[in-house]
Each structure stands twice: as structure tokens, then as C-alpha cells.
Amino acid sequence: MSIRRKVTGTVAIPVIMAVILEIICLKSGQNVITNMKSFNNFVVYTAIVMITTIALSINLNSGRFDFSLGGMAALSAVTGAKISYGLLHGGAGSAPLMLLIAILAGAVLGAVSGLIYVTLRIPPIITSLGVTLIYEGILYTITGGKYVMAEVQNSSMSGFVGTWIYAALLIAAVLTVIILIFDHTRFGYNYRALQSGQKVAANTGIHEIPNAVGCYAICGSLMGIVGFLNAARNTNINGGQLNFGSIAIMFTAFLPMFIGSYIGRFSNDKLGYLLAAVCMSLLNSTFAVFSNSITASTQSIINAVLLVVFLIYLNNEAVLKRLFHPQKAA
């Protein structure tokens, strides 16, 4: 594959989407990103979507569907908020401390989820449903089913999302660490070998259980970051997410995961997830521009339609290539 084709394939979807959305906004006399505040929100939401997508893809690409991502995000955020508030009472440094604790708490929650899966040896989708209910129950017990507000409403937290710089640093840090772990370490090589064929990989001496638990721990730490960002962005944490109320967050990652995987054919799948997150953040910014006319339910419908359309394209990609490029197909 030529460099030109790689570059074109990598940037085509984000550029096309940016142009289309900007034209839509210009017809109403506005822009997708209107001021610095909207740009800050754009970068923060990009970070949330990218990190959630990476967390979802790590296990899903290995055949492990994990519903507990939302529960891990909320519970780790509450843990970080409670501990950091108890130590600093919302003073200077509260946000970095909460972020650190949320990452560590998320890693522990993820590892526990992974250990339950490898110990019980039942389908991961069943395990994750049980773990989700457990984490939601713990969250409800800690918060009394109420919103956590005082612990996250302080100048340190608002300053973290009040500028795009910190979110951009998180994006760069997560992208770098994930690429290093999964593309340039023995853990990553084992992960890809198990992904291609677990039985064959296990027969060659690769230990599946430590790798699976490690994947769950990494996913948990990533969701700790997501929980922190959501808490800072929304200025609260919903402590009453029972009966799978926490799984909604993972559905924001389905469309960018498929888009990112497609872009990854031309470059790197992690870079693809970032560019896909940029696309979703552009769409979210467009929804914000038309917030008076586009309701939350309409936004959900639009996202669902885009997901279905993209899946239809992926499923019929070979047919479309033969239809529009018969010479190349021949």
C-alpha cells in the first residue's frame, strides 16, 4: 500500500465529516466550533470517546464483551472523588489526585472483573452482567443513590476541563502508552497471538489467564480516566445507576470503534480510534449548535442510523468496490 493511499485512507473520513458538518452549520449562519469554550468541550469529549473506545475494543477484539465498563467508570470516579475530597477538601491539587486515585481504583476493579471471569470460566458477557450489577450496587451504597456533587464541584476540577490542554495531554499519554503496551511489548505480542487463535497460542506456551486479567486491568484504568473526565465535565456523578443504568456509556463507543478499525487498516487502529473520536466529537459539537431543535432522542436516532449505515457499508464493501471500480476488482 502506497504512502499516499495510507494518508488518504487515514484522514478521509474525519475530513469529509468535518466538511459536511461545517456546511450544515454554515447554512444556519454558525460554525461547528464557535468559540474557545466549545473548542475546550470538543477536545474533552474527544478524550472521553477515544479512551472509552480503546477500553471497549481491548476485550471485544478478543471475544470478551464487557458490560461493566460504565460501572467501573462511575465507581472509580466516586472512589477518587471521596478520597481526594477527604484529603484536600476540594482545594488545590484535587483534580490530579482524584485522577490518580480513579486510575488506580479502575485498575483494581478491572482486575477483579478479570479474575472473576477466569475463575468462574463462564461466558464473559454473563460475567460482565453480574459484575455490572455488583459495581452498581456498591456505587449506590456509597452514594446513597444520590448525585455526588460537592466532591467534584471545585476550582481544581473546573480548571481541568476549562482548557483543552489537559485533555489533549491525556489523549497523547493514553495513545502513547496503549501503543507501547499492545504494539511493542511481549504482553502485546501475546495479546495479538491469543486474539488470532487462543488454542494455538496456548499450545505454544502463552499464558492466557495473566494476559486476560491484564487486559481487564488496563480497561479498568482507562475507564477510571473516563469517569474522572465525565465527573469534571458534568460537575456531578450519578450514584443511582442501578439495573444496568451504567452501561449507556459503552454504547457511545460502538460507532467510533468500527470507524476506528476501518481507519486502522491504513495506519494504526489506536490512531484510528482517535480520529473516530474526533468525528464523534464534531458530531456532538454540531448537536450543541442545534440544541434548540435537536432533542436527545433525535441525537440517539441519528447515531444509531450512522452506525447501521456504516455496518451496511462494511458488510458490502467488496460488492461496492466491484460496482464502482470494476477494473480493479477484475
C-alpha angles and dihedrals in degrees: 000000000000123000090242092056092046092052093044093048092047099051101028099091097044092046094047092047093047092051094047094048093045091052090050091052094044090056086063092045095255141098132236089242110030105174145354093279092056089047090053090051089047093056094043092051090046089056092049094050095043095050093044090049093051091048092050094046097051094069099024092058087057093051095260111126108199119197093173097078093098092047091051091049094051097041094046090048092051091047091051092045095050096046096042091047091049091053102038104016091224094308130135113319095024094122097051091045093049090048092051093047092045090053092050093044090048091051091052092047091048092049091050090051090050093048091051089051096049092042099049094037093207124134110296093231089060092045092050092052091055092045090050092056091047094050092045089051092051090047091051092048093051095047099032087235091294133121115268103228115140092056094057102033103089138109093260092058096042090048090055093061094029090084132041093225099082093046090048090051090051090050091051093045096048093045092049095046095045093048091049093048099044101031105033110030136073088246089059093046090051090047092055092044091052089045091056095046125345097194094049092044092049090050090056091058102266111142110227099190099059090045093050093048089047090052091051091049092051091048090050093051090049091051088050087062090047091050090051093049092048091049092051093044096047095034089226144057120225107233095181099071100135132153094033093314089141098060094078091086093065093057089065087067101053099081095042090047092058092042091047092049089052092049088046090067088072099040129347126332092227091054086047091057090052093051091045089052089052088054092051092046090052088052091048090050089051090052088052090053090054096036091129093059105027114067126204091256091052090051090053091050092050091050091048092049091050090050093050093046092050092047090050089052093049091048092050099034095118092049092050092049091053090047098050100027106033092159093057092044090053 
